Structures are given as structure tokens and as C-alpha cells.
């Protein structure tokens, strides 16, 4: 009888893992095409943003705290630019970094990693709750003495072409300990991607790969959430775990 019970339990675990793997295999996101992108200051439930699919960052790594904020993202494009918006139902919010390319992952941060061509480099848009951005083009994420083997910080002249809007003002040096919902919204011109990945004439019809994250490494309640599973290793820089992103 004990053996039979064990077999049943083992079978249930294997089925659950198989279902999870199947779900990950089917994970993808479609970026809807619109004639006119929303303004960066448009709210989450504006008419234009309601046309976008909504994805959820609802899996959190076990090494984090018990704070697991509900985080969602929406993307739209018009062929010439990509609009990105995150909405976070959060707590213990900090945004201490204020300068471009500072380590925003230490703050309350949402991240969009995207790889235009399989096997090639990817961009890591890491933005804190006050709109400060870290942005590199990473071609080899293996670490050598604590640094990536091959990466290029996106130059400031390209960064300045990105329009950004946030619902919170920064910097936020003292944690907002009460529950708060915040959003960040930004628009990326196709020229930024093309500067690193060859000439791009339109986003329409493309298939990229990517992932979406929520973190706050140096808050009182650190956490690390993701859309596509990253496995047991706590490392967002795993392009082999990216999921498909389709552009209408």
C-alpha cells in the first residue's frame, strides 16, 4: 500500500512538471500593430493600451523575500517604434539611482530583455520606478572576473531618443512602505535596435525572443520575478530561456 501511494504521488509530480514544461513551451507574446502609438503619458487603461495583450510576471525565485508584487506589461508597435508599459502593484519601493547606466536593478525595477536575432546579442532595458535606465547590448553574458565577456553600453545619444514617463517622481531614497501602484512607459525607436543589429526598415512581421522581469535587489524585501522561467539559477541573463515575441 505504501508503495502504491508513493507511486501515485510520484506520478502526480511528474504530470505537474510535464504540464509546466508544456506551458513554457507554448509561452509567447504578440505585439499588436496600431496606426498610432499611445503617448508615453497615457494611462494603463487608455483606449490605445487596451488593444495590447497583457502579460504577467507572476513567477518569483525562491531566494527572494515573501514580497511578490503583481507585475504586468503591455507592448505595441507601429512599425517604426516599440511602446512598452509596465504596471506594478508594489510595496517597499525605492529608486535611489538617478543617472543613466547606474545599477537600477538594485532599486524597485522592471526589466525588458529582447534579442532581435537568435544566437546574437540582446538588449537589457532595466528601468527603476523613477524612470532611470540601464541599457546594454550583451553579446556574451558569460562572466569573466565579474563582468560580461562581451557587451556594449548603449551610447547616450541613442538613449536620448527613448521617450520615458513614470507615475512616480524620483529619486526615492526612503522606502515607500505602504502599498502603491506605479507604472513606467517608454517608446523605443527602431533606429536604436538597428544601430546594433543591422538595418531595420520595419518591426512588422518580425519574430524576436525576450523576457520580462521584476526585481528590487537592495530593498528591504528583495525579490526576483520573471515571465519566462529562468530555471534554478538566479540569473536574468540567460538568453536560452527567452520566449518568442511576435510582431504583427
N, C-alpha and C positions, 0 to 999 in steps of 0.2 A: 504493500500500500504506500509506504514512504517513497519508494522508487517511482511509482506512478505519479504521485503528487509532484515529485521533483521534475519528472518528465513534462508534466503539464505546465509547470512554472517556467521551465527552460524553453518550452515551445512558445509560450506567450511572449517571453523576452525576445526570442528570435523573430517572431512575427512583428513585434513592435519595432525592432530595429530595421527589419525589411521595409516596413511601411514608411519609416523615417527616411531611409535611403531613397525610396521611390519618390517621396515628396521632394527631396533635394534634387533628384534627377529632373523633375518636372518644373523646378523653380525657374522663373524668368520674369522679365518686366518689359512691357511695351510702352515706349514713349510716343504718346499721341502727337500728331501734327496738327497745328492750328494756324489759321491765317495770320493771327496777330497774337503775340505772346502777352501774358499778363505783365503789368508793371511790377517792378520789384516790390513796391509798397502795397500791392494788392493783398487782401487778407486770404487766409486759407480757404474759406468757403465762398470766395468770389465766383462769379459766373464762369470765368475762364478756367480757374483752377479746378472747378468741379468736373471739367471734362477729362481730367487726368486720372489715370489709375493710381490707387493708393497702396503703397507697400508698408509693411510693418517691420520694425526692428524689435522682435519680441523674444529672441533667444539671448540669454546672458551667460557669460562664462562663470563657472563655479568659483573661480578665485576672487570674484568681486564681492561687494557687500550685498545686503539684502535690499538695497535700493535699486529698483529696476524700472526706470521711467518709461512710460508709454511713449514710443517714438515712431513717427510716421514720416514718409517722404512722398513727394509727387514731382514728376518731371514732365515737361512739354517742350516741343521744338517747333520752329517754323522753317526749318531747312538751313537757316543761316546762323542760328544761335540756339543754345540749350538753356532752358529755365529750370532751376532746381529750388524746391522749397521743403524745409523740414518743420515739423510741429512736434514739440516735446512737452509732455505733462511731467514736470520735474520738481525737484526739491534739492536743497543744499547746493545752490547754483553759485559758481564763481566764474569770473572772466578777467583774470589778472593780466593777461598778455594783451598788449595794445599795438605792437609793431608787426608788420608783415614778416613772415618766416620765423616768428618765435614759436616755441613748442606749445601750440594751442591744445594738444591732447591732454595736457596737464589740467586744463580748465574743463568746465562743462562744454562739451564739444560734440558736434555731429560731423561725420566724415563720409565723403563720396569718393570711392576709388573706381577708376574707369580705365579700361585697356582697349584702345581702338582696334588693335590688330593682335590676334592670338600669337603668343610667343614673343611679343615685342614689349616695349615699355608701357607703363601705366602712370596715370596722374592721381595724386592723392590730395583731394580738396579737404583740408582739415580746418573747420571753422568753429570758433567758440561762440558762445551765446551773445557776445557783443559785436560779432562780425569780423574779428581778426582772423586772418587766413595764413596757413602754412601750405605751400604748394610746390611739389617737386615732380619731375618726370623721372621715374625709377625704372632703370633698365635691368638691374641685377640686385635683388633685395637681400642677397646673402651678406651677412655681417663680417667685416674684417676690422678687428680692433674697435668694435662698437659702431662702425659706420657701414652704410651700404656699399657694396663692391662697386656699383656704378649708378650714379644718379646726378641729375642736374636741377638745381633750383630754378624755377620759372622766373625769368627776369622781371624786374619791377615794371618795365614799360608794358609788358603783356598783362601783368596783374592789374594795372590801372584800367584796362579795357573791360574788366569784370565789374558789373553793377551789383551792389550789395545793399540789402536792407534788413534790419533786425527790429524785433519788437521791444527788446531791452536795450537800454543805454549802458555803455561801459566807460571805464573799467568797473568791475565788481570785485573789490578786494575782500570785502566781508561777505561771507556766505549769506545768500537768501535762504533761510532755513524753512520758511513757510512754503507750502505748495504753490507753484507758479507755472503757468503755461507760456512758453516762449516759442518764437518762430525765427528762422533765418531764411532769406530768399536771395538768390543771386542768378545772374544771367551771364553765360559764358559764350563769347563769340566763337564761331567756327575757326577763325584765324588763329586762336590760341592753340587748338589741337593741331592744326596744320603746320604750325611752326616747328613741331617736334615729330610729326608723323606723316610728313609729305603733304602734297597739295590735296585739299578737300574742297569740293565745289558745293556739296550739299550733305546734310545729315540724313536725308530721306532714303529709306531702303537699306540703311546700314545695319549690321549686327556687331555689337561690341560685347564686352564682358565687364563685370564690375561687382562691387559690393557696397553696402551701406552700413555705417557703424554709429554707435553712441558710446561715449566714454567720458570719464572725469577722473583722470589718474591721481590728481592731487587735491581732490575734495575730501571732506570728512567721510564721505560714503563712496569710495571708488567703485566703478562698475565698467563693464565692457560688453556691449551688446552688438549683435550683428544680424543682418538679413540672411545671407548665405552662410552656412555653417563653416567655421574655421578649424574644426577638429579640437583635439585636446590641447594643442599648443596655443598659448595665448599670444597670438601674433596676427595682426591685421594684414601684414604684408605677405600674403600667400596667394598670388595670382592664380595658382592651380585650383583654388577654391572659389574663384569668381563664378558668377552665374550669368547667363545670356541676357543682354539688353538689346531689344529690337526697336528700331526707329521706323515709324510708319512712313 
